[in-house]
Amino acid sequence: MRGSPCLPWLLVLSISLVLGAQPLPPQDLEEEDDEEEASRSPATRCDYDPCRHLQVPCKELQRAGPTACLCPGLSSPALPPHPPRLGEVQVMAQESNAVVHWCAPFSPVDQYWLLLWPGGKGTPQRGPPLNSTFRRAELRKLTPGGAYVVCVVAVNGAGESGLPGGAGPAFGPCGYFTMPPRPQTLVNAAIGVGTALALLSCSALVWHFCLRDRWGCPRRARRAAPNPPEL
Ligand SMILES: *[C@@H]1O[C@H](CO)[C@@H](O)[C@H](O)[C@H]1NC(C)=O
């Protein structure tokens, strides 16, 4: 009985130790930039998906919405945007096209454009400017069997988002893809192989019958022999 008052104390002590040892939950780390707004109101985040095509910019949602909402983590418009993040590149071999998807950075963006390096080197081709709601674009007239590096650049009044330095463009705003050979080429190849096989078997048959004719077929010889008269 004497030990019982001690137990709850131990429990409380150990619980507080455990809690004390834990780092603070990472609540709203992204919201540093919007601290004022966050502390002013219990408003929710705006219905904003950085990867959604034709997504209205968060700041415009904030302006237009009936209730206040938050755009946490948005960088300053006085700085060039952070790089967007390249997503999936869908290759459409039949049309020699590819559709590039990306996600917006948490920065004010006025425009995007794509840079395309055929063969992965040399001077890039720059695509047309796309407004800030775009999250995908189509690349046309790609070469079947060709290899490409594509990067997406975000632009605002303060400048352009950067590209990864060096020759390692396989992440962040850039990606690498290859076009498969045109399906027509594969069909032609299949027809070619098929024809070759057919010709081979034909010539094998012809040889077979020619040889049989020349050397005399035992079966035909048997059939040619007069049948014994039936009684
Ligand atoms: C962006 O472009 C799309 C498609 O061309 C268009 O519907 C939309 O109104 C444009 N948005 C802005 C903000 O210019």
The ligand as an SDF file (V2000), in Angstrom:
LIG
                    3D

 14 14  0  0  0  0  0  0  0  0999 V2000
   -4.2890   30.6710  -69.4340 C   0  0  0  0  0  0  0  0  0  0  0  0
   -4.4710   29.9690  -70.6420 O   0  0  0  0  0  0  0  0  0  0  0  0
   -5.6730   29.2230  -70.6840 C   0  0  0  0  0  0  0  0  0  0  0  0
   -5.6550   28.3990  -71.9530 C   0  0  0  0  0  0  0  0  0  0  0  0
   -5.1900   29.1230  -73.0450 O   0  0  0  0  0  0  0  0  0  0  0  0
   -6.8550   30.1690  -70.6230 C   0  0  0  0  0  0  0  0  0  0  0  0
   -8.0540   29.4490  -70.6540 O   0  0  0  0  0  0  0  0  0  0  0  0
   -6.7820   30.9720  -69.3280 C   0  0  0  0  0  0  0  0  0  0  0  0
   -7.7940   31.9300  -69.3100 O   0  0  0  0  0  0  0  0  0  0  0  0
   -5.4290   31.6560  -69.2100 C   0  0  0  0  0  0  0  0  0  0  0  0
   -5.3360   32.2230  -67.8890 N   0  0  0  0  0  0  0  0  0  0  0  0
   -4.8030   33.4160  -67.6590 C   0  0  0  0  0  0  0  0  0  0  0  0
   -4.7650   33.8310  -66.2420 C   0  0  0  0  0  0  0  0  0  0  0  0
   -4.3740   34.1140  -68.5480 O   0  0  0  0  0  0  0  0  0  0  0  0
  1  2  1  0
  1 10  1  0
  2  3  1  0
  3  4  1  0
  3  6  1  0
  4  5  1  0
  6  7  1  0
  6  8  1  0
  8  9  1  0
  8 10  1  0
 10 11  1  0
 11 12  1  0
 12 13  1  0
 12 14  2  0
M  END
$$$$
